[in-house]
Amino acid sequence: MDIAATLRSYDGKRITPFRTVAEAVHDAPESAVGQLVDLAASDETELQVGATWVLKHLAERGTAPGGASGETLLSLLGRPIAPDALLHILQTLPHMHIDDDGLGGLRDALLTLIGSKRAFIRAWAYNGLGVLAALDPSLRPEVERLFDQAVKTDSAAVKVRIRHARSAMAR
């Protein structure tokens, strides 16, 4: 299967091409992760959105990008990419192993993303901060302060995601 060609057939609405790729790599997801991360890093919106959707799908089923592929995927949070692709990466983050080396850059990217105009991106960026605070307790005071501010002023979607993030941090 030509993964890139299949993802390029995305019409902006129906996720059938994404499901087709996910089904095709189902039996050997680890072998496809590197290629999917490379496609997510492309300049083509269809490839960004499709590859990140498939990566999120795989991560939710236990095959999250790790190592160099994981670092590359998370680095995309700091560059301009399609909003849907950005959201998929943020939703993949809780399933990933994050090395201590990457915490600072990831924290900075998430702090930028909580200022997004898009409520779901803000919500999942706050969730990502919760993930980081669970990994590094020294971040908790800052993250709790940010959560407290957002709960007072932000949308319902953000408030719900913060509730989930706080619950996950407490475990």
Residue pairs with C-beta under 8 A, 6 or more apart in sequence:
1 20
1 21
1 24
3 21
3 24
3 25
3 32
3 35
3 36
3 39
3 51
4 39
4 47
6 17
6 20
6 21
6 24
6 50
7 17
7 18
7 21
7 39
7 46
7 47
7 50
7 51
7 54
8 17
8 44
8 46
8 47
8 50
9 17
9 46
10 17
10 18
10 46
10 49
10 50
15 53
17 50
18 50
18 53
18 54
18 57
21 50
21 54
22 54
22 57
22 58
25 31
25 32
25 36
25 54
25 58
29 58
29 61
29 63
30 63
32 54
32 58
33 55
33 58
33 63
33 65
33 69
34 69
36 51
36 54
36 55
36 58
36 65
37 51
37 55
37 65
37 69
37 72
37 73
38 72
39 47
39 48
39 50
39 51
40 47
40 48
40 51
40 52
40 55
40 73
40 76
40 81
40 85
40 89
41 48
41 72
41 76
42 48
42 51
45 82
45 85
48 81
48 82
48 84
48 85
49 82
49 84
49 85
49 88
51 85
52 73
52 84
52 85
52 88
52 89
52 92
53 84
53 88
55 65
55 73
55 88
55 89
55 92
56 88
56 89
56 91
56 92
58 64
59 65
59 92
59 95
59 96
60 95
64 70
64 92
64 95
64 96
64 97
65 72
65 73
65 92
65 96
66 96
66 97
70 96
70 97
70 98
71 99
71 102
73 89
73 92
73 96
74 89
74 93
74 96
74 98
74 102
74 105
74 106
74 109
75 105
76 85
76 86
76 89
77 86
77 89
77 90
77 106
77 109
77 110
77 113
78 105
78 108
78 109
78 112
83 118
83 121
86 113
86 121
87 118
87 120
87 121
87 124
90 113
90 121
90 124
90 125
90 127
90 128
91 124
93 124
93 127
93 128
93 131
94 127
94 128
94 131
94 168
98 106
98 131
98 132
98 135
100 135
100 136
103 132
103 135
103 136
103 139
106 128
106 132
107 129
107 132
107 139
110 125
110 126
110 128
110 129
110 132
111 129
113 121
113 122
113 125
113 128
114 122
114 125
114 126
114 129
114 146
114 150
115 122
116 122
116 125
119 154
119 155
119 157
119 158
120 157
122 150
122 154
122 155
122 157
122 158
123 155
123 157
123 158
123 160
123 161
123 162
124 161
126 146
126 147
126 150
126 158
126 161
126 162
126 165
127 161
127 162
127 164
127 165
129 139
129 143
129 146
129 147
129 165
130 143
130 147
130 162
130 164
130 165
130 166
130 168
130 169
131 165
131 168
132 139
132 143
133 139
133 140
133 142
133 143
133 144
133 169
134 168
134 169
134 171
140 169
143 169
147 162
147 165
147 166
150 158
150 159
150 162
151 158
151 159
151 162
